[in-house]
Amino acid sequence: MIKNNKYYNYKTAFSLISTLLFLWLLLSDSRPISKIHNALERPVVRYHFMQNERIKPKDTKLTIVYIDRQSLDTYGPWPWSGRQLTILLNRLINNGASVVAFDLPLSMPEENNAQQVYDWLKKNRSLNSRTSRALKRAIKHFDYHGQLARRLKHQARQQNVILGFKFTNDHIISTGHLPPPINFENKITIRPIHKVSSYNGNTLNIQKSMLVGGFINLNSTHKTPLYKTPLILRYGTQIYPSISLQLARNRLLNNKIYLRSASNDSNFITGINLDESWIPTDQNGNIIFRFQGPPGSYPTVSAKKIISGELLPSVIQSKIKNKAVIVSSNVPHIRSGVKIANKYFYSSAEIHANIVSSILSGQVFSKPLHLQHLDIWLLVFTGLTLGLILPGMKPRQLILVSGLFIFAWLIYHSTLMSSLLYISTLVIPILLIICLSLFHYLSSQDSVKLRMLSALRVIQDRIPLLSPIDSSQSDKESISQEQSTVMFVNIQNFTEISEQLNTIELNKLLGLFSTPISSVIMHHHGQINQHIGHSILATWSKRGNLSETMDHALDAALKIRRIAKTLQLASIKKNLPPLEITVGINSGIIKTRSLTWQSRLTCGQAVDSACKLSDLSGFYGVNIIVSESSRNASPDFYYRQLDTIKITGLAKPITIYEPICRTADIDLCEYYELQLYNRAMEYIKESNSKHAISFFSYLHKARPNIVVYKRYLDKLHTNAMNNKKTVHNFSD
C-alpha cells in the first residue's frame, strides 16, 4: 500500500513545477512568449482606446504635413525633386515652424538635366565657350538637389531640421548614409539595446549638410507591440536616436543626454535623461507611451497647398507658427500606417506625434527595477504558499484562499503599477492561482483519486514486486506489528444480493460502492489494506496518539454514513438493489505483511472484532458500531450505547456504541434524545423496567425508524432480560 503522505506529495511537486513554469512565462523574452504577452496586453489597449476615443490632445504643438495623393498628382510621384522639397522647407521655416522633421528618408539622388547635356556636348566636342557658360548657369539653376543641401546646411546652424532614416533587420545591403550617432554624456553598456543589421539612409550630399537625424522605425523587432516603440537602437557599436526623441530634445531645448541605469546594475537601462527631464524606458530602450486620442487628433495640412501657396499666410501661420512640423505621407506605398485595436488606423506621423506629446506631457509609463524584482518574488511566494496550504482544504476554503490571493494581486497591481499596459504581470500570477486552485480542487474529488487507485491496481496486477518476499526470510523481517485503528466497511446481505444480479450488474454495484468509500477513507488519511469483494479493510496507523487516528477514522465513518443514503438512491435509479452499508471500528494491535506493491495482509483480534461489529450493525439497525476502547480513545464525539456483548475470542464482554456526531456539531433535538436514551439505559441497569418501558415507548413513538428503541422495548415487554447487563453471545 502506498503511504498516504506519498499520495499527497505529488500535489506539492505539481505546485512547484507550475510556479517555475509561470515564472519562466513572466521572464522569457522568446518569440512565442512575447506573442502571448502581446495577446494579453491587446485587450487592455482596446479598452484604453474605447475610454479615450473622444479625447483630443490638450496642447497640440505639433502639426503634420502630408504628401497626400493630391500632392502626388500635382507634383509627380515620390521621390520628389529637391525643388519641391526646398520650397516646402522654405515656406515652413519662413512661416514660423520651430522644427521640421522628415518622416521620410531622402535616399534617391536627383539627376541634373543641364549637367547631362553639358557632359554629352563636351564628350562629342560640340561645346563652345558661349554654350559652356550658358550651360554652367543652367547647371547651377537646375541643381535642385544641391539647392536643398545648401538650404539644409544653412538650417543646420539652428538645428531646426531633422532628417529621417530607416533601420531594417532584413540583412540586405545598406543604402545611403547615416547621421552621426548620439553621444551620451555618461558611459554605459549598450548590450541590452536592440541591434539592427542594415539601414536605408539619406544621400551623401543631404546627410553632410544636416548632422541631426533620427530613425523613423515604429517597431524595433517582431517582439515589441506598437505602443512599445524604441527611442534608441544600436547599429554596430553606435547608438542612434529616433526621430521622436530628437523632436522632444528640440522642444525641450536639450543639449546633454544621459542613459539612466539601475543603481546596482549597469546592464539594466531604466530611462533617458534630457538635462533635467527623465524619459522612463524598459531595459531595451523602448518607451511605453500613451495615445493622446483617436486618429485625426493633430492638425494636418496638405503639402500641395503649402507649396502652391493656396493658403493665406494667416492660415498657414495658425497651423505652423511655433510648432513642430512632421513631414510625412499618408499614402500606403510611401509610408504605411498601423491599425490599432482592430479599429483605429494611425499614420506613422501621428504615432510620432503621440510619442512626442507623451514625452512632453510626462505621460510615459514606467516600471521601476525594484518592482520587477518584487514581481518575481511575489510570484514565487504565491506559488509555494498555495502549494503548501491548499492540499487537504475543503472546496469553500480553497475558493476563499484563492480569492484572497487574487484580490491581493489586484490591490498590489493597481496601487504600485503606473500602467495597465503591464497587464501580463497581473494575468500570469492570476493564471497560476487559478491553475493551482483548480488542480487541488479536482484532485480532492472522488473521480480523480479513484482513477489513480484504479491505475495502481492495474500496475499491481501487471508488475511484480521489485523486492518479492522470500519465504525463507524470518517472521521478524516479513511480518510487522503495530498499534492501529481498524475499520471494516461492508455491504449488508451481499450474498443474497449477488444471487439476484448478473455479472454486469454486480460490477456496477461494486463500483458504486468502492469508488466513493475508498475516496472518503483516503481523504481522512486512512490506508486501504484490502478490497475483499463487497468489503473494504482500512487502517489508521498510530503516528502521534491513538486519539488522533481514531478521530480520523470516526470522521470517515460519519462521512460514509452521510453518503450511504445518496448511494442508496443512486443504486435504485440504476435498477439495482438498495445498498445498505455497515461500518465496524476497533483499535488494537494488528499484524501486517506486504503482499504486493499496494496491498497488505492484515490480521489480529482487532481486525476480527471490527469485522464482527460491522456484521452486528444490521442487528441493531445502525450503520456504525465502535468498540468501547475506540469510544474511550476519542471523547470529542457523542455516542449512543447499544449493548454489552460477548465476542468469540475475547475473555470479557465489551460494550458497543454508535457514534452520533462530533460534540460541536450536535443539535438540540439530538442532544435531548440522547439524554433520554441514556436515562432509559440507566433504568435498565437499575432493573426499573417500568420507567425504562416508559422512556423507550416515548423514544420509539418519536423516532420509529431507530431499530434499537424497538428492540429494547420488545425485550422489556417480554421480560427477556434476566440480568442487569444484557449480554448477547455472538460467534462466527
ZICORGI-V212037 format. One record per residue. N is the residue number from 1. PSI is psi in degrees with one decimal (none if undefined). BURIAL is # if it has 9 or more other C-alpha atoms within 8 Angstrom, else .. D_FIRST is the distance of its C-alpha to the first C-alpha in whole Angstrom. Layout:
N,PSI,BURIAL,D_FIRST
N,PSI,BURIAL,D_FIRST
//
This chain:
1,134.5,#,0
2,135.2,.,4
3,148.6,.,6
4,-38.0,#,9
5,-31.3,.,12
6,-34.3,.,11
7,-37.1,.,10
8,-13.3,#,14
9,-30.5,.,15
10,-25.0,.,16
11,-44.6,#,19
12,-40.0,#,20
13,-41.9,.,21
14,-41.1,.,22
15,-41.8,#,25
16,-45.4,#,26
17,-41.3,.,26
18,-40.8,#,28
19,-44.2,#,30
20,-38.4,#,31
21,-47.3,.,32
22,-29.5,#,34
23,-39.3,#,36
24,-40.4,.,37
25,-35.4,#,38
26,-34.9,#,40
27,-21.2,.,42
28,142.7,.,42
29,16.5,.,46
30,162.9,.,45
31,-47.9,.,47
32,-40.5,.,44
33,-37.6,#,43
34,-35.9,#,46
35,-37.4,#,47
36,-44.4,.,44
37,-44.2,#,45
38,-37.3,#,49
39,-36.4,.,47
40,-34.8,#,46
41,-18.7,#,49
42,-43.6,#,51
43,-32.8,#,51
44,-38.7,#,52
45,-43.0,#,55
46,-40.7,#,56
47,-39.9,.,56
48,-41.9,.,58
49,-35.9,#,60
50,-35.7,.,60
51,-26.5,.,61
52,20.3,#,64
53,-37.2,.,65
54,6.4,.,69
55,134.0,.,69
56,150.8,.,72
57,137.0,#,72
58,-41.8,.,74
59,94.0,.,76
60,81.8,.,76
61,26.1,.,78
62,140.1,#,77
63,142.5,#,79
64,127.3,#,78
65,115.5,#,81
66,131.9,#,79
67,86.7,#,81
68,-174.0,#,80
69,-35.1,.,82
70,-40.2,.,85
71,-40.8,#,86
72,-37.1,#,85
73,-31.4,.,87
74,-44.2,.,90
75,10.7,#,89
76,169.7,.,87
77,161.9,.,84
78,142.4,.,82
79,144.9,.,82
80,163.4,#,86
81,152.4,#,89
82,-21.5,#,89
83,-49.0,#,92
84,-40.7,#,90
85,-37.4,#,87
86,-43.4,#,90
87,-43.8,#,92
88,-46.2,#,88
89,-43.2,#,88
90,-45.0,.,91
91,-32.6,#,91
92,-44.9,#,88
93,-43.2,#,89
94,-24.2,.,92
95,14.6,#,91
96,14.8,#,89
97,129.6,#,86
98,-32.1,#,84
99,144.5,#,82
100,124.1,#,81
101,128.7,#,78
102,113.8,#,78
103,27.8,#,75
104,130.0,#,76
105,137.2,#,76
106,75.8,#,80
107,-6.5,#,79
108,116.9,.,82
109,146.5,.,85
110,131.5,.,88
111,141.7,.,91
112,111.4,#,95
113,-38.2,.,97
114,-37.3,#,100
115,-38.6,#,99
116,-41.6,.,98
117,-43.3,#,102
118,-45.5,#,103
119,-37.8,.,101
120,-43.1,.,102
121,-39.2,#,106
122,-37.2,#,105
123,-35.3,.,104
124,10.1,.,107
125,39.0,.,109
126,18.8,.,110
127,118.3,#,110
128,175.8,.,113
129,-40.1,.,114
130,-44.0,.,114
131,-37.3,.,111
132,-43.9,#,109
133,-40.1,.,110
134,-41.1,.,109
135,-33.8,#,106
136,-37.3,#,105
137,-37.9,.,105
138,-37.9,#,103
139,-42.6,#,100
140,-35.8,.,100
141,-40.0,.,100
142,7.0,#,98
143,69.9,#,95
144,-33.5,#,93
145,-42.1,#,90
146,-37.7,#,92
147,-41.3,#,93
148,-39.9,#,90
149,-41.0,#,89
150,-37.7,#,92
151,-39.5,#,91
152,-37.7,#,87
153,-35.1,#,89
154,-40.6,.,91
155,-17.4,#,88
156,-27.9,#,86
157,-32.4,.,88
158,-8.6,.,87
159,44.1,#,83
160,19.3,#,83
161,132.3,#,82
162,124.5,#,79
163,137.6,#,78
164,150.5,#,75
165,167.0,#,73
166,131.8,#,70
167,150.4,#,67
168,161.6,#,65
169,27.9,#,61
170,1.3,.,63
171,36.6,.,64
172,172.8,.,67
173,131.0,.,70
174,145.8,.,71
175,151.8,.,75
176,-162.2,#,77
177,150.7,#,77
178,153.2,.,75
179,172.9,#,76
180,144.5,.,76
181,169.0,.,72
182,139.3,.,72
183,108.8,.,72
184,146.0,#,70
185,-23.0,.,71
186,161.9,.,68
187,130.0,.,66
188,152.2,.,62
189,143.2,.,60
190,5.7,#,60
191,-40.9,.,57
192,-18.7,#,55
193,137.0,#,58
194,139.0,#,58
195,141.5,.,60
196,161.4,#,62
197,-21.6,#,63
198,174.5,#,67
199,162.9,#,69
200,99.2,#,72
201,-171.1,#,75
202,168.1,#,79
203,162.8,#,82
204,-46.4,.,83
205,-42.2,.,86
206,-44.8,#,84
207,-34.1,#,82
208,-30.3,.,84
209,-26.9,#,86
210,117.6,#,83
211,-14.7,#,81
212,126.6,#,78
213,163.8,#,76
214,148.9,#,72
215,151.2,#,70
216,8.2,#,69
217,142.5,#,66
218,-30.8,.,63
219,136.3,#,60
220,-41.2,#,59
221,-179.3,.,56
222,-15.6,.,54
223,-24.4,.,52
224,129.0,#,54
225,167.5,#,55
226,-40.5,.,58
227,-2.7,.,58
228,96.9,#,57
229,150.6,#,60
230,141.2,#,61
231,-24.8,#,64
232,146.2,#,64
233,160.5,#,63
234,129.4,#,63
235,114.6,#,65
236,-124.3,.,65
237,10.3,.,66
238,150.8,.,68
239,133.9,#,67
240,143.1,#,68
241,161.9,#,69
242,162.9,#,68
243,-29.6,#,71
244,-42.8,#,70
245,-39.1,#,70
246,-38.3,#,73
247,-42.7,#,74
248,-39.8,#,73
249,-41.1,#,74
250,-41.9,#,78
251,-30.9,.,77
252,2.2,.,76
253,47.8,.,79
254,140.7,#,76
255,-37.0,.,77
256,140.6,.,74
257,138.2,#,71
258,149.2,#,68
259,127.7,#,64
260,137.1,#,62
261,169.0,#,59
262,149.4,#,56
263,-37.2,.,57
264,9.4,.,54
265,99.1,.,54
266,-13.5,#,57
267,-3.1,#,55
268,104.8,#,54
269,135.3,#,57
270,-13.6,#,57
271,-178.1,#,61
272,130.1,#,64
273,124.6,#,67
274,92.9,#,71
275,-112.8,#,73
276,-10.5,.,71
277,136.0,.,70
278,130.0,#,66
279,106.8,#,64
280,140.2,#,60
281,172.9,#,58
282,-175.5,#,55
283,-13.4,#,54
284,4.5,#,56
285,16.4,#,59
286,142.4,#,58
287,138.7,#,60
288,103.0,#,58
289,173.1,#,61
290,125.7,#,62
291,128.9,#,64
292,-9.3,#,67
293,-178.0,#,67
294,171.5,#,67
295,143.7,#,69
296,10.4,.,73
297,-22.2,#,73
298,144.9,#,75
299,142.3,#,79
300,153.3,.,80
301,141.9,#,83
302,136.0,#,84
303,-32.1,#,85
304,-40.7,#,88
305,-31.6,#,89
306,-44.3,#,89
307,-42.0,#,91
308,-13.3,.,94
309,24.7,.,95
310,-31.9,.,94
311,143.5,.,93
312,149.7,.,95
313,-36.6,.,95
314,-37.3,.,94
315,-42.4,.,91
316,-44.6,#,90
317,-34.7,#,90
318,-26.5,.,88
319,-21.7,#,85
320,-33.7,#,85
321,130.2,#,87
322,26.3,.,85
323,156.0,#,82
324,130.5,#,79
325,130.1,#,80
326,118.1,#,77
327,119.8,#,79
328,-167.1,#,77
329,143.4,#,76
330,16.7,#,75
331,123.6,#,75
332,-39.7,.,72
333,-10.2,.,73
334,-51.9,.,75
335,108.3,#,72
336,153.2,#,69
337,-170.4,#,67
338,140.7,.,64
339,126.5,#,62
340,136.3,#,60
341,28.4,#,58
342,22.2,.,59
343,-41.6,.,62
344,126.6,#,64
345,115.9,#,66
346,137.0,#,67
347,163.1,#,70
348,-36.3,#,69
349,-38.0,#,72
350,-35.3,#,70
351,-43.1,#,67
352,-39.4,#,69
353,-40.1,#,71
354,-38.1,#,68
355,-47.5,#,67
356,-42.2,#,70
357,-38.6,#,70
358,-40.2,#,66
359,-46.4,#,67
360,-32.9,#,71
361,-2.3,.,69
362,18.4,.,66
363,53.3,#,64
364,126.9,#,62
365,147.8,#,58
366,159.1,#,56
367,105.4,#,53
368,157.6,.,53
369,-38.6,.,51
370,-28.8,.,49
371,-33.4,.,48
372,-40.4,#,47
373,-37.2,.,45
374,-37.1,.,44
375,-44.2,#,42
376,-48.7,#,40
377,-38.2,.,39
378,-36.2,.,38
379,-44.1,#,36
380,-43.5,#,34
381,-43.1,.,34
382,-48.2,#,33
383,-45.8,#,30
384,-39.3,#,29
385,-46.3,.,29
386,-35.8,#,28
387,-26.5,#,25
388,-33.9,.,24
389,-20.9,.,25
390,-37.0,#,25
391,132.2,#,21
392,-6.3,.,20
393,150.2,.,24
394,157.5,.,25
395,-41.5,.,27
396,-42.4,.,31
397,-40.1,.,30
398,-44.7,#,28
399,-40.2,#,32
400,-47.2,.,34
401,-43.5,.,32
402,-41.6,#,33
403,-38.2,.,36
404,-39.8,.,37
405,-42.1,#,36
406,-41.8,#,38
407,-40.2,.,41
408,-40.5,.,41
409,-38.6,#,41
410,-42.3,#,44
411,-45.2,.,46
412,-45.0,#,46
413,-43.9,#,47
414,-25.2,.,50
415,-44.5,.,51
416,-23.4,.,51
417,137.0,#,51
418,0.2,.,55
419,134.6,.,54
420,-14.1,.,52
421,-7.6,.,52
422,37.1,#,49
423,-27.8,#,47
424,-30.9,#,44
425,-15.5,#,44
426,-40.2,#,43
427,-40.2,#,41
428,-46.8,#,39
429,-38.4,#,37
430,-40.0,#,37
431,-37.9,.,35
432,-44.4,#,33
433,-45.0,#,32
434,-41.6,#,32
435,-48.2,.,30
436,-41.3,#,27
437,-44.9,#,28
438,-40.7,.,27
439,-47.8,.,24
440,-32.8,#,23
441,-47.7,#,24
442,-36.8,.,23
443,-19.3,#,19
444,-7.7,#,19
445,157.5,#,20
446,-41.8,#,19
447,-42.8,.,19
448,-44.6,#,18
449,-41.6,#,15
450,-28.2,#,14
451,-42.7,.,16
452,-42.3,.,13
453,-41.6,.,10
454,-40.1,.,13
455,-39.5,.,13
456,-34.9,#,10
457,-41.0,#,10
458,-43.7,.,14
459,-39.5,.,12
460,-40.8,#,10
461,-29.3,.,13
462,-23.0,.,16
463,126.5,.,14
464,165.2,#,14
465,141.2,.,12
466,-35.1,.,14
467,81.1,.,14
468,152.3,.,14
469,127.4,.,15
470,127.0,.,18
471,-18.6,.,20
472,-9.1,.,23
473,154.7,.,21
474,161.2,.,21
475,-30.8,.,19
476,-31.5,.,19
477,-31.2,.,17
478,-25.2,#,15
479,129.6,#,15
480,157.4,#,14
481,131.9,.,16
482,156.5,#,15
483,123.1,#,17
484,163.4,#,15
485,128.7,#,16
486,135.2,#,15
487,133.0,#,16
488,116.1,#,17
489,131.7,#,18
490,149.8,#,20
491,119.6,#,23
492,139.8,#,26
493,39.3,.,28
494,-31.9,.,26
495,-44.5,.,28
496,-39.6,.,31
497,-43.8,#,30
498,-28.2,#,28
499,-18.4,.,32
500,-13.7,.,33
501,152.0,#,31
502,-178.3,.,31
503,-43.2,.,28
504,-45.1,.,28
505,-35.8,#,29
506,-39.8,#,26
507,-39.7,.,23
508,-43.1,.,25
509,-42.9,#,24
510,-37.9,#,21
511,-38.7,.,20
512,-30.3,#,22
513,-50.5,#,20
514,-33.5,#,16
515,-58.1,#,17
516,-33.9,#,18
517,-44.1,#,17
518,-39.1,#,13
519,-43.2,#,15
520,-43.2,#,16
521,-46.6,#,14
522,-35.3,#,12
523,-29.1,#,15
524,29.9,#,16
525,28.9,#,13
526,160.7,#,11
527,127.6,#,7
528,107.1,#,7
529,-44.8,#,7
530,143.1,#,9
531,112.6,#,12
532,76.1,.,15
533,-103.7,.,18
534,11.3,#,19
535,154.2,#,17
536,128.3,#,14
537,121.0,#,12
538,151.6,#,11
539,153.8,#,11
540,108.2,#,12
541,148.8,#,13
542,117.3,#,16
543,-55.1,.,17
544,-69.8,.,20
545,163.9,.,22
546,-31.6,#,21
547,-39.3,.,23
548,-45.9,#,21
549,-36.1,#,18
550,-38.4,#,20
551,-43.4,#,22
552,-43.4,#,18
553,-42.6,#,18
554,-38.7,#,21
555,-41.9,#,22
556,-41.7,#,19
557,-42.3,#,21
558,-35.9,#,24
559,-38.6,#,23
560,-40.1,#,22
561,-36.2,#,25
562,-41.5,.,27
563,-10.5,.,25
564,-37.6,#,26
565,-39.3,.,29
566,-42.3,.,29
567,-33.8,#,26
568,-45.2,#,29
569,-39.4,#,32
570,-39.7,.,30
571,-36.3,#,29
572,-39.8,#,33
573,-30.0,.,34
574,15.6,.,32
575,38.6,.,34
576,158.7,#,31
577,145.8,.,31
578,140.2,.,31
579,127.9,#,27
580,109.8,.,27
581,131.1,#,24
582,149.1,#,24
583,133.6,#,21
584,134.4,#,21
585,133.2,#,20
586,161.7,#,21
587,149.0,#,20
588,-167.5,#,20
589,129.5,#,19
590,157.4,#,16
591,133.7,#,15
592,150.7,#,11
593,128.0,#,11
594,130.3,#,8
595,-49.5,#,9
596,-174.1,#,8
597,-31.8,#,6
598,-38.0,#,4
599,159.1,#,5
600,150.2,#,7
601,121.7,#,10
602,131.6,#,12
603,168.5,#,15
604,167.1,#,18
605,-33.5,#,21
606,-35.5,#,19
607,-44.3,#,17
608,-41.4,#,20
609,-40.4,#,22
610,-40.1,#,20
611,-43.2,#,20
612,-33.2,#,24
613,-36.7,#,25
614,-41.7,#,23
615,-34.0,#,26
616,-14.0,#,28
617,-37.2,#,28
618,-33.9,#,30
619,-38.8,.,33
620,-0.3,#,33
621,30.0,#,33
622,165.5,#,30
623,-27.8,#,27
624,135.6,#,25
625,133.9,#,26
626,155.1,#,25
627,169.4,#,26
628,-37.8,#,29
629,-36.1,.,26
630,-39.2,#,24
631,-42.1,#,27
632,-29.3,.,29
633,-16.3,#,26
634,83.6,#,26
635,-2.9,.,30
636,18.4,.,30
637,153.7,#,30
638,139.7,#,32
639,155.5,#,32
640,117.6,#,34
641,126.4,#,34
642,-50.5,#,34
643,174.6,#,35
644,120.0,#,35
645,163.2,#,34
646,120.3,#,33
647,133.4,#,30
648,131.6,.,30
649,-16.7,.,29
650,137.2,.,30
651,-34.2,.,33
652,152.3,.,34
653,155.6,#,34
654,148.8,#,31
655,134.8,#,32
656,152.8,#,30
657,156.0,#,30
658,119.6,#,29
659,134.6,#,28
660,-58.5,#,31
661,176.7,#,30
662,152.2,#,30
663,-29.3,.,33
664,-13.5,.,34
665,-2.9,.,33
666,143.5,#,35
667,173.1,.,39
668,-40.6,.,42
669,-45.4,.,42
670,-37.5,.,39
671,-47.9,#,40
672,-38.0,.,43
673,-41.8,#,42
674,-36.7,#,39
675,-41.3,.,42
676,-42.0,#,44
677,-45.1,#,42
678,-36.6,#,41
679,-37.7,.,45
680,-40.3,#,45
681,-33.7,#,43
682,-37.4,.,45
683,-36.5,#,48
684,-44.3,#,46
685,-34.2,#,45
686,2.9,.,49
687,29.8,.,50
688,78.1,#,52
689,-34.9,#,51
690,-50.9,.,54
691,-34.8,#,52
692,-43.9,#,49
693,-40.5,#,50
694,-46.6,.,52
695,-45.1,#,48
696,-30.9,#,46
697,-44.0,#,49
698,-43.9,.,49
699,-41.9,#,45
700,-37.1,#,45
701,-38.7,.,48
702,-37.3,.,46
703,74.9,.,42
704,-15.8,#,43
705,-10.7,.,39
706,113.9,#,38
707,-35.6,#,38
708,-32.1,#,38
709,-44.1,#,41
710,-39.1,#,43
711,-45.7,#,41
712,-36.1,#,43
713,-42.5,#,46
714,-42.0,.,46
715,-37.5,#,46
716,-39.2,#,48
717,-34.5,.,51
718,2.6,.,50
719,42.7,.,50
720,-14.0,.,47
721,122.0,.,46
722,-20.7,.,48
723,165.6,.,46
724,-33.6,#,46
725,122.3,.,42
726,124.8,#,41
727,125.6,#,38
728,130.3,.,37
729,119.7,.,36
730,121.3,.,32
731,172.6,.,31
732,none,.,29
//
